[in-house]
Amino acid sequence: MKAAYLTLSSLLLALALPPLHADEEPPLLIEAAPRTCQPLQYGPLLAAELELCVRQAELGHANAQYQLGDYFYQGILTERNYSKALHWFEQASLQGHADAQLRLGLMFARGEGVSINRPQAYVILKMAAINGSEDAFDASDLLDGQMNTEELQHANDVLSHIFRRYLKHIQEQDANFPAQPR
């Protein structure tokens, strides 16, 4: 049985490789595309996929951090854990991951794993919208209607401060890299 398995593996490998010319040596290594963390789903590879996501997330890969956050937030394959979801969504959010920012903002808006904080949620949702999340535009508009004047003013003050710091950073970068002559 073992020989049949090896033969079938060899056949599948041979079918996947381009044909060799008579003077060519067979390749010793086959290049593989780098594996990235994907949405975690139940199956025989779940433990290995989860381990891959954890390793990549700990190395700072924003998408892996988001996938782990989603894994713990959904609680479909594990017990729901808002604390872990919050941690991983925060890590990805700090890198500008729009989907993680959307989820994080909604957690603050709904009080999932944290106290409800509408100004915080509004700021995060606006950042998610700027980073490309269309759903965050709608969510921040809905939240705007639920906030009182003081909350909205506070959130807009924070956003203004963030944008001023960002503009200053861009200006400093421009000063460090003068325009090149054409």
PyMOL commands that set and color helices and strands:
alter all, ss='L'
color gray80, all
select helices_A, chain A and resi 2-16+46-58+62-74+82-93+98-110+118-130+134-146+149-176
alter helices_A, ss='H'
color red, helices_A
deselect
rebuild
show_as cartoon
